[in-house]
């Protein structure tokens, strides 16, 4: 008898993954591929859309014919801030512009001149000024610089919805893609921002549906429930929201460390904007306050320098465990020693200067300073709300020094780490499922682990 499964395409900028999950949301199959980027008309690297589309269809058709699986549903998670622009025939008429592509400063300046001031606009939309990382800015840029192309656009689909469109032929919008630092959504009005209507952008935005919407279709002779796609950050948050009753902060760590508060009820303040807060959006259209810190990037830079200074292998830092005596020795008369290269320096230090003879001491000092920044980021996401639960996933969840320090400095919060390697893919599967999750879900599927703070000497 064939096993009933939900299929998910999880499309990252580097790896394109395909998963099958059983009724218990256990992974039963995966495969992935990488495509070399192609170039847009300006020579900037971008997604190879034709190859991606070909791969999606071939993988899905092959799995449909497999003897061991009965696919009941399929959904899609992917990175945001990326549009596919379709003409009246449903064909892509531009490359999938990479959100790292620079656009002229005068275009951005003219936008904020018309629709600013910038801080107030950022507060309303939960979107800081970040060029094409605000996908709405791409539409404004196209309209200003490529008007003939813009006139041909029938629909602009965010990438997760385009992936769904490949299989359904139905153009749709949904909340998590619209609400993620796009500059399109006004969190006060709970509607598109005024500028979207004034520029007639709303005419090329497909109808908005709930992220949990699915379309029952006959695909190659088989009845399948096809989801409308979900932004990957919102997808990664979903299993926590669905399985936990008490309010919590989720810190998703990697190159960026993002503290996510899905229980916020007020729009961002000017202070939030100054502290690099933006909004993501839950599947029900409610905002998520996100405080960002370039932690993983700075960690990588500083660890490389420490490895060279103390003449140890580049991956030696992975072997260092937290040492309580070292911690107390460093903090007895604590001073800031590190000058950051990719994070704003709040302490005026001309150059990093370390008085230690060992890598271990220097590394502990680095982590103390970085975790101090992390604590402030979490407090910014939390605001004045009473939130006692803290979850950490991603790369730093396995870093013993980071976790011990975080549990020490935030001892009034219950800290748990999770191994969420399936993250956004699992969230996409849950999104189109009718299954109710309970508190045991994270323990069973995410290797949930509780951490106890240090005993204060």
C-alpha positions in Angstrom: 0.0 0.0 0.0 1.4 3.4 -0.9 2.4 5.8 1.9 0.3 9.0 2.0 2.6 12.0 1.9 2.7 15.8 1.6 5.3 17.2 -0.9 7.2 20.4 -0.4 9.6 22.4 -2.6 11.8 24.5 -0.4 13.7 26.9 -2.7 16.6 28.7 -1.3 19.1 31.0 -3.1 21.7 28.2 -3.1 20.0 24.8 -2.6 16.7 23.8 -4.2 15.2 21.1 -2.0 12.3 18.7 -2.4 10.8 16.8 0.6 8.1 14.3 1.3 6.5 14.2 4.8 4.3 11.5 6.2 1.2 12.1 8.3 3.3 12.5 11.4 5.4 15.2 9.6 8.4 12.9 9.5 10.7 13.3 6.5 10.5 10.2 4.3 12.3 11.5 1.2 14.4 14.4 0.1 16.5 15.5 -2.8 18.2 18.7 -3.8 20.0 20.4 -6.6 22.0 23.6 -7.2 21.9 25.7 -10.4 24.6 28.1 -11.5 23.2 31.6 -11.5 22.7 33.3 -14.8 23.0 37.1 -15.5 20.3 39.7 -16.0 20.6 42.4 -18.7 23.0 44.4 -16.5 25.3 41.4 -15.8 24.0 40.9 -12.2 23.7 37.3 -11.1 20.2 36.0 -10.9 18.1 32.8 -10.5 18.0 30.5 -13.5 14.2 30.5 -13.8 13.8 28.2 -16.8 16.0 25.5 -15.2 14.2 25.9 -11.9 10.8 25.4 -13.6 12.1 22.4 -15.5 13.4 20.8 -12.4 10.2 21.4 -10.4 8.1 19.7 -13.0 10.4 16.8 -13.6 10.9 15.9 -9.9 7.2 16.2 -9.2 6.1 14.1 -12.2 8.7 11.4 -11.3 7.5 11.2 -7.7 3.8 11.0 -8.8 4.7 7.9 -10.8 6.6 6.3 -7.9 5.1 3.2 -6.5 5.8 3.8 -2.8 4.2 7.2 -2.4 0.7 8.6 -2.7 1.0 12.5 -2.8 -2.1 14.1 -1.3 -0.8 17.7 -1.2 2.0 19.9 -2.3 3.2 23.3 -1.0 6.1 25.7 -1.6 8.4 27.7 0.6 11.0 30.2 -0.7 12.9 33.3 0.0 11.1 36.6 -0.3 11.8 40.0 -1.8 11.7 38.5 -5.3 9.1 39.0 -8.0 8.3 37.1 -11.2 6.6 39.4 -13.6 4.1 37.8 -16.0 2.6 39.1 -19.3 -0.9 38.4 -20.5 0.1 35.0 -21.7 1.5 34.0 -18.3 5.1 34.2 -19.5 7.9 35.8 -17.4 8.9 39.0 -19.1 12.0 39.9 -17.0 14.7 38.0 -15.2 14.0 37.2 -11.5 15.9 40.2 -10.3 18.2 39.4 -7.4 17.4 41.4 -4.3 21.2 42.2 -4.0 21.0 44.1 -7.3 21.8 47.8 -6.7 19.4 50.4 -8.1 20.2 54.1 -8.6 20.2 56.2 -5.5 18.1 58.8 -7.2 15.3 56.3 -7.7 15.2 55.6 -4.0 15.5 59.3 -3.1 12.6 60.2 -5.4 10.5 57.5 -3.8 11.0 58.8 -0.3 10.6 62.4 -1.5 7.1 61.4 -2.7 6.0 59.0 0.0 8.2 59.7 3.0 9.5 60.9 5.4 11.6 57.7 5.4 11.3 56.9 9.2 7.5 57.3 9.2 7.2 55.2 6.0 9.4 52.5 7.6 7.3 52.6 10.7 4.0 52.2 8.8 5.3 49.4 6.5 7.7 47.6 8.8 10.3 47.9 6.1 13.6 49.7 6.4 15.2 51.3 3.3 17.1 48.4 1.7 16.7 48.8 -2.1 15.4 45.7 -3.9 15.3 43.9 -0.6 12.0 45.8 -0.4 10.2 44.1 -3.3 7.8 47.0 -3.7 10.8 49.2 -4.6 11.4 46.8 -7.5 8.0 47.7 -9.0 8.7 51.4 -8.5 12.1 51.0 -10.1 10.7 49.1 -13.1 8.0 51.7 -13.6 10.4 54.6 -13.5 13.3 53.1 -15.6 11.6 50.4 -17.8 8.2 51.8 -18.5 7.7 49.7 -21.7 8.4 46.5 -19.7 6.2 47.7 -16.8 3.2 48.3 -19.2 3.4 44.6 -20.3 3.0 43.2 -16.7 -0.3 41.5 -16.2 0.6 40.1 -12.7 3.6 40.3 -10.4 4.0 37.2 -8.2 6.3 36.8 -5.3 8.5 33.8 -5.8 6.6 31.4 -3.4 3.4 32.2 -5.3 5.0 31.8 -8.7 6.1 28.3 -7.7 2.5 27.5 -7.0 1.4 29.2 -10.2 3.7 26.8 -12.2 1.4 24.0 -11.1 -2.0 25.7 -10.9 -1.9 28.5 -13.5 -3.8 30.6 -11.0 -2.1 33.9 -10.0 -2.5 34.7 -6.3 -1.0 36.8 -3.5 -0.8 35.8 0.2 0.0 37.6 3.4 3.5 36.3 4.4 5.1 37.3 1.1 3.3 40.7 1.0 4.2 41.6 4.6 7.8 40.7 4.7 9.9 44.0 4.4 8.3 44.7 1.0 7.3 48.3 1.6 3.9 47.3 0.1 1.8 46.8 3.2 0.6 49.4 5.7 0.3 47.8 9.1 -1.8 50.6 10.4 -4.5 50.2 7.7 -4.0 46.4 7.3 -4.1 47.1 3.5 -1.6 48.0 0.8 0.1 51.4 1.5 -1.3 54.5 -0.2 1.7 54.7 -2.6 0.7 51.3 -4.1 -2.7 52.7 -5.1 -1.3 56.1 -6.2 1.2 54.3 -8.5 -1.5 51.8 -9.7 0.7 49.0 -8.5 -2.4 47.3 -7.0 -3.6 46.5 -10.5 -0.8 44.0 -11.1 -1.0 42.4 -7.7 -3.2 39.3 -7.8 -6.0 38.7 -5.3 -4.9 38.1 -1.7 -5.8 34.8 -0.2 -5.1 33.2 3.2 -1.7 31.4 3.3 -3.6 28.2 4.3 -5.5 28.3 1.0 -5.2 25.2 -1.1 -6.5 24.5 -4.6 -7.9 21.1 -5.3 -6.8 20.2 -8.8 -6.7 17.3 -11.2 -2.9 17.1 -12.0 -1.9 14.5 -14.5 -5.0 12.5 -13.7 -4.5 12.7 -10.0 -6.5 14.7 -7.4 -4.0 16.8 -5.4 -4.3 19.7 -3.0 -1.9 22.5 -4.1 -0.9 25.2 -1.7 -0.3 28.9 -2.6 3.2 29.0 -1.2 4.7 30.7 1.9 7.6 33.0 2.7 10.4 30.8 4.2 10.9 32.9 7.5 7.1 32.8 8.2 7.1 29.1 7.4 9.9 28.4 9.9 8.0 30.2 12.6 4.7 28.4 12.0 5.4 25.1 13.9 6.2 27.1 17.0 3.1 29.2 16.7 0.9 26.2 16.1 2.3 24.0 18.9 2.9 26.5 21.8 0.3 28.1 23.9 2.4 30.7 25.9 3.9 33.7 24.2 7.6 33.3 23.1 10.5 34.8 21.3 12.2 32.7 18.6 15.8 33.6 17.8 16.7 32.2 14.4 20.5 32.2 14.1 22.8 32.0 11.1 24.4 34.8 9.1 21.7 37.0 10.5 20.4 36.5 14.0 16.7 37.4 14.0 14.7 37.7 17.2 11.0 37.1 16.2 8.1 38.2 18.3 4.8 36.9 16.8 2.7 38.3 19.7 3.0 42.0 19.0 -0.2 44.1 18.7 1.2 47.6 18.0 3.0 48.9 14.9 6.7 49.6 15.1 7.9 52.8 16.9 10.6 55.2 15.7 12.9 53.7 18.4 12.2 50.2 16.9 13.2 51.4 13.4 16.4 53.0 14.8 17.2 49.6 16.4 16.9 47.8 13.0 13.5 46.3 13.6 11.3 45.2 10.7 8.1 43.3 10.3 7.4 39.8 9.0 3.9 38.5 8.8 2.1 35.5 10.1 -0.2 33.4 7.9 -3.2 35.1 9.3 -2.0 38.6 8.4 -0.8 39.5 11.9 2.5 41.2 12.2 5.7 39.7 13.6 8.2 42.1 15.1 11.7 41.1 14.0 14.9 42.5 15.6 17.9 41.8 13.4 21.6 41.4 14.3 24.4 40.6 11.8 25.7 38.2 14.4 26.8 35.2 12.4 28.6 37.3 9.9 30.5 39.2 12.6 31.3 36.0 14.4 32.8 34.5 11.2 35.0 37.6 10.7 36.3 37.8 14.3 36.9 34.0 14.7 39.0 34.0 11.6 41.1 36.8 13.0 41.4 35.0 16.4 42.5 31.8 14.6 45.3 33.7 12.9 46.4 35.6 16.0 46.6 32.5 18.2 47.8 30.2 15.4 45.1 27.6 15.7 43.1 25.8 12.9 40.2 27.8 11.5 37.6 25.4 12.8 39.2 25.2 16.3 36.5 27.4 17.7 34.0 24.6 17.3 35.8 22.6 20.0 35.6 25.3 22.7 33.1 24.6 25.5 32.0 27.1 28.1 34.3 27.5 31.1 32.8 29.0 34.2 36.1 30.1 35.7 37.2 31.8 32.5 33.9 33.6 32.4 34.2 35.0 35.9 37.8 35.9 35.4 36.9 38.0 32.3 33.8 39.7 33.8 35.4 40.6 37.2 36.6 43.9 35.7 35.0 43.7 32.3 36.1 45.9 29.4 35.0 46.0 25.8 37.9 44.9 23.5 36.4 44.2 20.1 35.9 46.6 17.2 33.1 45.2 15.0 33.4 45.2 11.2 29.8 44.5 10.2 27.9 45.6 13.3 27.4 49.1 14.5 30.0 49.9 17.2 28.2 51.4 20.3 31.5 51.5 22.2 34.2 53.7 20.8 37.2 51.4 20.2 39.8 52.2 17.5 41.1 48.7 17.1 40.6 45.3 18.7 43.2 44.8 21.4 43.4 41.5 23.5 45.4 41.0 26.6 45.0 37.2 26.6 47.6 34.5 25.9 45.1 31.8 24.9 42.5 31.4 22.2 40.0 30.1 24.7 40.1 33.3 26.8 39.9 35.5 23.7 37.1 33.4 22.3 35.1 33.6 25.6 35.5 37.4 25.6 34.3 37.6 22.0 31.2 35.6 22.8 30.5 37.7 25.9 30.4 40.8 23.8 28.4 39.2 21.0 25.8 37.7 23.4 25.5 41.1 25.1 24.4 42.5 21.7 22.1 39.5 21.2 20.4 40.1 24.6 19.7 43.7 23.6 18.3 42.5 20.3 16.0 40.1 22.1 14.9 42.8 24.5 14.1 45.1 21.6 11.9 42.3 20.0 10.2 41.8 23.4 9.5 45.4 24.1 7.5 45.9 27.3 5.6 42.6 26.9 5.8 39.9 29.5 7.3 36.9 27.6 9.0 34.2 29.5 9.8 31.6 26.8 12.8 31.8 24.6 13.7 29.4 21.7 16.9 29.4 19.7 17.3 27.5 16.4 19.9 27.6 13.6 23.7 27.5 13.8 24.2 29.0 17.2 21.9 26.5 18.9 24.9 24.1 19.1 27.3 26.7 20.3 27.9 25.8 24.0 29.4 29.2 25.0 26.7 31.2 23.3 23.8 29.2 24.9 25.3 29.2 28.4 25.9 32.9 28.2 22.4 33.6 26.8 20.7 31.5 29.5 22.8 33.4 32.1 22.1 36.9 30.9 18.4 36.1 30.3 17.8 34.0 33.4 14.3 35.3 33.8 13.4 33.5 30.6 13.1 29.7 30.0 15.6 29.0 27.2 15.2 26.0 24.9 17.1 25.1 21.8 15.7 23.3 18.8 17.2 21.4 15.9 15.0 22.8 13.1 16.9 21.6 10.1 13.7 21.1 8.2 12.5 24.6 9.3 10.6 26.3 6.4 9.9 23.0 4.5 8.1 21.5 7.5 6.2 24.8 8.1 5.0 24.7 4.5 3.7 21.2 5.0 1.9 22.1 8.2 0.4 25.2 6.6 -1.8 23.2 4.2 -2.5 20.4 6.8 -5.7 20.1 8.8 -3.7 18.5 11.6 -3.7 20.2 15.0 -0.2 20.3 16.7 0.3 20.0 20.4 3.1 20.9 22.8 4.8 17.5 22.2 5.4 18.3 18.5 8.6 20.3 19.0 10.1 17.7 21.4 9.3 14.9 18.9 10.3 16.7 15.7 12.8 19.3 16.7 15.0 17.7 19.4 13.8 20.3 22.0 16.3 20.8 24.8 16.0 22.9 27.9 18.9 24.9 29.4 19.5 25.9 33.0 21.2 29.2 33.9 24.6 29.2 35.7 24.5 29.2 39.4 25.6 32.7 40.3 28.7 32.8 42.5 
